[in-house]
Amino acid sequence: MPKTTRLSGCLDEINLEFVDREATSRLLMKLSIQLHLAGLSLSNTVSILEIFGVERARSTVHNWVHKADLQPEDGRTPNHVAVDETVIQLDNERDWLYAAVDPDTNDLLHTRLEPTRTKVPAYGFFAELREKHDVDDAVFLVDGATPLKDACRRHGLEFRYEKHGTRNSVERVFREVKRRTISFSNCFSNAEAEPADQWLRSFAFAWNQLI
């Protein structure tokens, strides 16, 4: 599918019900949200608005993204699910990002930020994943992380150890998230866990639309 078609489709799916009174046109608001989630910094997104004669602060665009409350689509039925966790710097703290990806489509199925890397958050992550998608018959691709394998066992899910291969799809997601958080310090700087979690869900929405 052409990228222009994906972009326009993504714009159509951005809901602006939160808008009451806003001087900026809804089309430009949607475009700003999409451009930022697709990889443009807040500063560069604001510069794009200026081309259209609209001056807005970076915080305004950030608020649009947050209030839009974008979520990746539920109800997927993948044959395989690649799962992993990685460290994310959240202001002065180190949190763990859990992610699940369908390696056949590269769609990001679910993300969750946790302060620890133990069995309890891993089990909770899988519980949320099962609520959102039909994954009970899927084969989960995991690395050597004990909490992920234990969570699969507790949920009665089939899993297979795989260090590379199709499991690389989740690594590509992690690389992009880390690129964004390193390059765009305004994403997670001075952010608490919930706003960061919301940004990751919005990122998942855009990722699935544009990959």
LINTAFEN-V980830 format. One record per residue. N is the residue number from 0. PSI is psi in whole degrees, -180 to 180 (* if undefined). OMEGA is omega in radians with two decimals (NA if undefined). D_CENTER is the distance of its C-alpha to the mean C-alpha in whole Angstrom. Layout:
N	PSI	OMEGA	D_CENTER
N	PSI	OMEGA	D_CENTER
This chain:
0	132	-3.14	21
1	146	-3.12	22
2	-32	3.14	19
3	-37	3.10	21
4	-41	3.11	21
5	-41	-3.12	17
6	-46	-3.13	17
7	-38	3.10	19
8	-38	3.12	18
9	-41	3.11	15
10	-40	-3.13	17
11	-30	-3.07	19
12	-8	3.11	16
13	118	-3.08	15
14	128	-3.13	17
15	37	3.13	19
16	-22	-3.13	21
17	-15	-3.06	21
18	128	3.03	23
19	-74	3.05	27
20	121	-3.12	28
21	125	-3.10	27
22	-26	-3.13	29
23	139	3.12	26
24	151	-3.13	26
25	-35	3.11	23
26	-44	3.13	23
27	-34	3.06	22
28	-46	3.12	20
29	-42	3.13	18
30	-42	3.13	18
31	-44	3.12	17
32	-47	-3.11	14
33	-44	-3.12	13
34	-42	-3.14	15
35	-44	-3.13	13
36	-25	3.13	9
37	-10	3.06	11
38	-5	-3.12	12
39	138	3.10	15
40	164	3.09	16
41	-40	3.14	17
42	-45	3.14	21
43	-33	3.09	21
44	-42	3.09	19
45	-37	3.12	22
46	-36	3.09	24
47	-42	3.11	23
48	-37	-3.13	24
49	-29	3.08	28
50	-32	3.13	28
51	9	3.11	29
52	21	-3.12	31
53	124	3.11	28
54	120	3.12	28
55	150	3.12	25
56	156	3.10	24
57	-38	-3.14	20
58	-31	3.13	20
59	-46	3.11	21
60	-42	3.10	18
61	-43	-3.14	15
62	-37	3.09	17
63	-45	-3.13	16
64	-44	-3.09	13
65	-45	-3.06	13
66	-23	3.10	15
67	-23	3.04	14
68	52	-3.11	12
69	144	-3.12	10
70	144	3.00	8
71	149	-3.08	8
72	137	3.08	11
73	176	2.98	13
74	19	3.09	16
75	155	3.10	16
76	73	-3.09	19
77	153	3.05	18
78	-31	3.10	21
79	151	3.07	19
80	120	3.07	16
81	125	-3.12	15
82	148	3.13	14
83	171	3.03	14
84	154	3.14	13
85	158	-3.14	14
86	135	3.06	15
87	130	3.09	13
88	118	-3.13	16
89	95	-3.02	15
90	-116	-3.12	18
91	7	-3.09	21
92	158	3.09	20
93	115	3.10	18
94	169	3.13	15
95	126	3.08	14
96	118	3.03	10
97	138	-3.13	10
98	146	3.07	8
99	131	-3.08	10
100	141	2.98	10
101	107	-3.06	13
102	-17	3.12	15
103	-28	-3.12	18
104	-12	-3.04	15
105	13	3.10	12
106	139	3.08	10
107	112	-3.00	7
108	-39	-3.06	9
109	145	3.04	7
110	157	3.09	6
111	133	3.06	9
112	135	3.14	11
113	147	3.14	14
114	-16	-3.10	17
115	164	3.11	19
116	78	-3.09	19
117	-177	-3.09	21
118	-37	-3.05	22
119	-53	3.10	22
120	-34	3.11	18
121	-43	3.11	17
122	-42	3.12	19
123	-38	3.11	17
124	-46	3.13	14
125	-35	3.11	16
126	-44	3.11	18
127	-41	3.13	15
128	-41	-3.13	14
129	-29	3.08	17
130	-34	-3.07	17
131	-33	-3.02	14
132	158	3.10	16
133	89	-3.03	19
134	6	-3.05	19
135	-27	3.14	22
136	4	-3.13	24
137	157	3.01	21
138	124	-3.12	22
139	132	3.14	19
140	116	-3.06	19
141	160	3.02	19
142	-151	-3.07	21
143	5	-3.08	23
144	119	-3.10	22
145	-43	-3.13	24
146	-36	3.14	22
147	-43	3.13	19
148	-40	3.11	23
149	-39	3.12	24
150	-40	3.09	21
151	-44	-3.14	22
152	-45	-3.10	26
153	-32	3.12	26
154	-2	3.13	24
155	34	-3.09	26
156	140	3.09	23
157	135	3.12	25
158	159	-3.12	23
159	135	3.08	24
160	128	3.10	24
161	117	-3.09	23
162	-35	-3.12	22
163	-138	3.09	22
164	-135	-3.08	22
165	-20	3.14	19
166	-11	3.12	17
167	-15	-3.14	17
168	-39	3.14	14
169	-30	3.09	11
170	-35	3.10	13
171	-39	3.09	12
172	-46	-3.13	8
173	-41	3.13	10
174	-40	-3.13	12
175	-42	3.10	10
176	-44	-3.13	8
177	-35	3.07	12
178	-42	-3.13	13
179	-43	-3.07	11
180	-25	3.08	12
181	-46	-3.08	16
182	-38	-3.06	17
183	84	-3.08	15
184	-18	-3.13	17
185	-6	3.14	16
186	-54	-3.03	13
187	0	3.11	13
188	130	-3.12	17
189	27	-3.13	19
190	145	3.03	16
191	173	-3.01	16
192	-43	-3.06	14
193	-47	3.06	13
194	-38	3.11	12
195	-40	3.10	10
196	-41	3.12	8
197	-42	3.11	8
198	-39	-3.14	7
199	-38	3.08	4
200	-40	3.09	4
201	-41	3.08	6
202	-42	3.13	4
203	-41	3.09	3
204	-51	-3.10	6
205	-41	3.13	8
206	-46	-3.11	7
207	-27	-3.14	9
208	-31	-2.92	11
209	-12	-3.12	12
210	*	NA	12
